[in-house]
Amino acid sequence: MVKNKLSFKAFINSDNYGKNYKIEIANKDLQWQVLEENYTAINESIIYTKYLEYNTDKVFIRFTNLELNESIGPFLLTNSEKINANIYPNPFNTILFIESEEESILTITDLAGKSILSANIIEGTNSINTEQFAQGIYIVKMGDKVFKILK
């Protein structure tokens, strides 16, 4: 599974409907998983950021008011996060450097779509030993970024 950053802001009229909520997330099949059991809305808003593992760019979120036991939602969230990354040198020889502003999953495939490598990328500069790669063109994916590199 891919580790993605789930971040959202919701405005709730907490004066009329209470302040404590259960926050849940679901995949496209609406299989719900609890993120927070007793989240307190502050100033009528819920601001939530968390890194989660899910393998889709669409997730659903819902809020259950604990005082009234009523759910609000589901709402569709799309992964619109942009990952800032730089890959060099290109063309590369034996080492490939990846600079990233945040954690991500990097996948390298050949032009036929065959997976060559999958790696966790941390914030900062990362290096990958590419001595075993055959000469050719490769596709690198990190979040919403796609790079074409040449060995």
GIWO-V433824 format. One record per residue. N is the residue number from 1. OMEGA is omega in whole degrees, 0 to 359 (999 if undefined). BURIAL is b if it has 24 or more other ideal C-beta (glycine too) atoms within 12 Angstrom, else e. D_CENTER is the distance of its C-alpha to the mean C-alpha in Angstrom with 1 decimal. Layout:
BEGIN
n->{N;N}
omega->{OMEGA;OMEGA}
burial->{BURIAL;BURIAL}
d_center->{D_CENTER;D_CENTER}
END
This chain:
BEGIN
n->{1;2;3;4;5;6;7;8;9;10;11;12;13;14;15;16;17;18;19;20;21;22;23;24;25;26;27;28;29;30;31;32;33;34;35;36;37;38;39;40;41;42;43;44;45;46;47;48;49;50;51;52;53;54;55;56;57;58;59;60;61;62;63;64;65;66;67;68;69;70;71;72;73;74;75;76;77;78;79;80;81;82;83;84;85;86;87;88;89;90;91;92;93;94;95;96;97;98;99;100;101;102;103;104;105;106;107;108;109;110;111;112;113;114;115;116;117;118;119;120;121;122;123;124;125;126;127;128;129;130;131;132;133;134;135;136;137;138;139;140;141;142;143;144;145;146;147;148;149;150;151}
omega->{182;178;181;178;176;181;178;175;178;177;184;175;188;177;182;190;179;187;186;186;167;179;181;178;179;173;182;178;180;171;190;177;182;174;179;184;184;183;181;175;180;182;178;180;173;176;190;176;180;173;182;175;174;189;179;177;178;175;178;179;173;180;176;177;185;179;183;184;178;180;174;181;14;176;179;174;175;181;181;182;179;179;176;183;177;179;181;348;177;12;181;180;183;180;176;180;178;174;182;178;180;177;180;172;177;174;177;177;172;183;177;180;179;180;180;185;171;184;172;179;178;177;180;182;179;175;179;177;184;181;183;180;173;176;180;180;181;176;179;178;174;182;180;182;175;179;171;181;185;173;999}
burial->{e;b;b;b;b;b;e;b;e;b;e;b;e;b;e;e;e;b;e;e;b;b;b;b;b;b;e;e;e;e;e;e;e;e;b;b;e;e;b;e;b;e;e;e;e;b;e;b;e;e;e;b;e;b;e;e;e;e;b;b;b;b;b;b;b;e;e;e;e;e;e;b;b;e;e;e;b;e;b;e;b;e;b;e;b;e;b;e;e;e;e;b;e;e;e;b;b;b;e;b;e;b;b;b;b;b;b;b;e;e;e;e;e;e;e;b;b;e;b;e;b;e;e;e;e;b;e;b;e;b;e;e;b;e;e;e;e;b;b;b;b;b;b;e;b;e;b;e;b;e;b}
d_center->{9.9;6.6;5.0;1.5;4.1;6.4;9.4;12.6;16.3;19.0;22.7;24.9;28.7;29.0;32.7;33.6;31.1;30.5;27.9;26.2;23.4;21.5;17.8;16.5;13.5;14.3;13.5;15.8;18.7;18.5;18.5;17.9;16.5;17.5;15.2;18.2;21.7;23.6;21.7;24.3;24.0;25.4;27.3;26.4;22.6;19.5;17.0;14.0;11.0;9.4;6.9;6.8;7.2;7.3;8.4;8.7;7.9;10.2;10.6;13.8;14.7;18.3;20.5;23.8;26.5;28.1;31.5;31.9;29.8;28.5;25.0;23.5;21.2;19.3;17.3;14.8;11.5;9.9;6.7;8.9;7.3;9.5;9.5;13.1;14.6;18.1;19.5;23.2;26.0;26.2;28.3;27.6;30.0;29.1;26.3;23.1;21.6;18.0;17.5;14.1;13.6;10.6;9.3;7.7;9.1;12.1;14.2;17.7;19.9;23.4;24.7;25.6;21.9;22.8;20.1;21.5;19.0;15.5;14.8;12.6;12.7;13.5;14.2;17.6;19.5;18.9;21.5;21.8;25.2;25.9;29.6;29.2;27.7;30.4;31.2;29.4;26.4;22.8;19.5;16.5;13.0;10.1;7.1;9.5;12.4;15.2;18.1;21.5;23.3;26.9;28.7}
END
